[in-house]
């Protein structure tokens, strides 16, 4: 089986996956999304550093670097092309497109019957202000983003005004979500192949609970309801593996807030005896048995 990993060479997750695949006698090659070369009416149809990607069985996507709109769309186009050529792309480009866009993800989760926070998405400053006034305590997130970067909580109307005017000048989309009191905690569950393999409770020093922002992690056991939420979220998106973030509200309710189709697991790994990279490699290996 020929396996490629789309990531930069310094990606620790990619290195762990290489070690995991080697236990199956498979030696994956790491490719960079910034060095893809695509051809039409000539072969190889897709290559990277002179190596043909269209001869792979599996391409595991671990990184889609930021760039211009043209660059990002081109990289996704190449993943779609590889999929049409019969290569198994994990996660598929369609899944990545759904989860990289917070509005797209939220809408799909709601349509699947999963509890999600009240959210308003708009390009109009006046509608953004109305949304703030209606909710009073909101979290404003970039439509595209991760690791908790660029997320702000707003409880003051003057601050809302200045924030939304600044976003308006940059031609950004306003993604405004009601703030859910959650004791500075959230749950991250890791789903592979329709199975929750591990979960952790993250506790922050403030309302942000990202490990990248200093939150601490501890093992967490999902009850049947939360496990169902995670599996439904993964299924609704059509994902092979995902990280699902659940907010435990102080009022006892739970909300599915985000799903990550290129999830990191270094923090989660410290809370479980399972080797998560090996779980991913085993899942992909079983596809071709």
N, C-alpha and C positions, 0 to 999 in steps of 0.2 A: 504494500500500500504506500502510495506517495502522498506525503503530507507537507503542506506549506503553512507558514505562520506569517500573517501580515502584521508587522510590528517593527519598531526600531530595534537595533541590536542591543541597546541598553535596557530594554524592557524586561524587568525581573519576572513578570508573569510568563513571558515567552520562554525565558530560560528554564523556568520550572516545567513548562509544558514539554520542552525538548527532552528533559530528563525523564519525564513520565512516559513519553512515546518510545524512548530508547529501551524501556523495559519490555516493550512489545517487539523489539527488534526493528523499530522504525526510526529513521534519522531525519527529522524534519529540517527544512531549510527556512531561514527567516528572510522575509522580503520586506522592503519598505514601500509604503503606498506612494511616496513621493518619487519613486523611480520606475513606476509602471510605464511600459511602452505597449500601445495597442495598435494593431494593424487590421486593415480591411482588405480582402482579396489578396492576402499574402500571409504566409505563416512564418513564425508562430503568431497566432492571433493576439496573444498577450504574453509578454515576457517582462522580466525584471532582472537587471544586472546580467543580461544575456541568457538567463535561464527561462525556459518556457513554462508558464504557469498553466497553459491549457493541457498539459500532460499530467497534472495533479489529479489525485482522487478527491482530496479534501484541502480546502483552504480555510484555516482558522483565523478569523479576524480579531486581532488584539489591539489594533490602533488605526484610527482614521484621523490623521493630523488635521488641524485647522488650516485654513488657507483662504484664498479668494473664493467667491461663489463658483467661478468656472472650475477651479481646482477641485473643490469638494464634489461638485456634480460629476466631473469627469471620473474621479476615483470610484464613486458609486456606480456610474455607468459601466465601468470595467468589471465591477463585481457582478452586476446583472449579466454582462456578456459571458463571464465565466460560468455562471449558473446555467445559462442557456446552452453552453457547450457541454453540460453534463457534469461539471465539477460541483461537489457538495460544498457550499460556502456556509460556514458556521460562525456567527448567526448569519442568516441570509440577508442580502441588502434590503429587502422589503422590511424585515424586522428591525434592522438598524435605523432605517428611515422613520419607522413608526416611533421608536423609543428615543431618538435624538431630539425629537420635537415634543416639548412638554404638552402642548395643546393636543396634538395628535394622540399621545399616550393617554391623557386624561379622558378624552372623548371615548376612546376604545374601552377603557376600564369602566366608564359609566355605562356604556352600551352593553357590557358583559354583566351588568348587575352588581358591580363591586362598589362599595361605599367610597366616595371620593369627596374631598373638600369642595365647597362652593367656590367657583372660579369664574372670572370674567376675563376674556381675551379680546382686545380691541386695538385699533390704530388711532382712535379718536381721543384726544385729551379730555374732552368733556365727558365722554363715557367712562374714562378711567377715574375721573374725579367723582362721578356718580357712584361708581363701584366702591370707591373708598368710603364715601359718605354712608352708603348702604350697609357696609360691613364694619367700619369703624376701626378695626384692627386687622391689618392685612400683611401678607408676605408678597413682595414683588420679586419675581424671578426672571432671569433671562430666558427667552424661549428655548435657546440652545445653551447648554452649559452643564457643568458637573462639579463635584467636590465641594459644593456649597459656595462656589465663587460667584460674586455679583448678586447674591440674594440679600435683600434688606427687609426689615420689618418696619412698618410705618403705622403710627397711632395718632399722629398730629396732622391736621389738615394743611397747615402751612408747609410742612415738610413734604406732604404728598404733592402739593402744588409744584414746589421746586423740583422734586424728583421727576414728576411726570413731564414737566416742561423740558428738563434736560434730556430725557429719553425721547421726547418728541423731536428735539433738534437733531438727534442722531438717527431719526427715522426708524426707531425701534418699535416693536410690537409690545404693547402692555399686557403682561401676564400677571394677573392680580388674584391672589388666593386668600380666602379667609384664614386668619391665624387660629390654629387649634391649640389651646393649652395642653401641654403633653409632659409636664414635669421634666423637660429637657431630655427626653428619652425617645428613641424609636427602635424599631426592629428591622434587621436586614436578614432576609432568608435567601438561600441559594438553591435554585431549582435546576436540575439537570435531567433531561429526558423524562419529564413528567413526574419527577420525584424530588421532594425537598430533602437535601442531603445534610444541611446544617443551617443553624440560625443563631443570631447573636442579638443581645440587647446593647444598644449604644447609649451612653450617658455623657452629655456634654456639660461644660461649665456655664453654658447659656442655652438659648433655644435652638442653636444649630447643633446637630448631632453627628456631623461628618467626622470620621476618624482623622481626615486630613485637616480638620479644624481643632483637633485635640481631644475629641471624645474618647472615652474609655469603653472597651468592649468586654462582655462576659457571655458565657454560653446561655442559650435560651431555648426552651422546649415549646414548640408551637402546639396549641390545642387543635382539635379537629377543624374548628371554624377557621382559624388563621391559616392552617395548612390548605384548606379548600380555597381561600382567597388567593394564596400564592399560585396554586396550580391553575386556577381559573385565569389569573392574570397572564401566566406564561402561555396558556392555550389560546387566549384571546388574541395574543400577539403573534402566535405561531412560532414561538422561539424554541430553539434546542436547549439553551440554558440562559438563565437570567438571574439578576439580583433584584429582589422585590423589597421595597421599603414600605413599612407599615407604621403609622403613627398611632400610638395608644393614647387616646384622649383622656383627660382627667375625668370626664363624665362617664367613662366606662366603654365608650364606643371605640371602634378601630376604623382607620381610614387607609386605603392603599394610595400612597402619594406619588410614588415613582417606580419605574421599572427600567433597569439598566441592562442593555443587551451586550455590552462589553464590560461586564462587572469585574472590578478588582476583588481579590480575596485575601490579601496579605493580613489584614486585621482579623478577618473571620478565621483564618488558618490558626491563629493563636488560641482560639477558643474550642477547637475540635481536634480529635486524634485522627480524623480522616484526612488523607492527603487529597486536597481538592483538585490539584492539577492532575493527579492520577485518576480521579473520578471522571474528569472531562475526557482524558485520553481513553479511558476504558469505554466510555459511552460512544465515542467516535469509532473506536476499534470494533465494537460490537455491531455497528452499522454495516460493516463489510464482511462479517463472518458468514 
